[in-house]
């Protein structure tokens, strides 16, 4: 079972809101997640709610973050 940390889109059409989730690599983008690590909003205000300790745990276990998620957590 290979795990990835990636963005899942949420919200109304036209809004750019995402949840940061841990899921199996072959699952759908907006499908069921193993764990939610926070949320991210692409806007001038730019709201972020991140669980950095859980992110570090999942990376240490072997989950591979996407490029976008790596940039968010830097």
N, C-alpha and C positions, 0 to 999 in steps of 0.2 A: 504494500500500500504506500504509494508515494504521495506525500502531502505538499501542498503549496499554500502560500499566504498571498491572497490577491484581493482585488476590489470587486464588490458585488453592488450593482446599481439599485438604488431605492428612491422613492419619491415620485412626484408627478412628472408628466412628460414635460421636457424643457428644462427641468431642474437638474443640476449636476451634483447630486448627493450620492455618496458611496459608503458602504460598510466595509471594513477591513475584516476578512474572514479567513479561517483555516479550513481547507477542504481537501478532498481527494482530487488528484489532478484530472481525472477523467470525468468528473461531475460537471453539471451545467453551471454557467456563470452565476445565475441567481438561484440555484438550487439549495438544498439543505446543507448547512455548514456544521462543522464539528464544534467550532468556537468563534465567537465574535470578539475581535480585538479593538474595536472602536469605530469611529465614523470620521468621514472627511468630506468637506464641501468645497468644490471649486467655485469660488466667487471672490469678489474683491474683499469682502469681510473675512472669508476663509475660516470657517469653524472647524476645530479639530478636537477630538476626544479620543486619546490613545492610551492603551494599556501596554507600556513599554516593557514591564517585567514579564508579562505573558508572551510578548513578541520574542524577547530574548530566550525564553524557555523553549518555544516552538522551534526557533532557529537552532538551538543547541541539540534538540531531539532529531533534527534532520529535515525540517520543513524548508522548502526553498521559496524565498520571497520573490515576487515579481519586481521588475525594474521600477515601476511606479511606487510600489510599497516601500522599497528600499529608500527612495528619495524622500518619502513622507516621514520616515522614521529617523532620517539623519538630522 
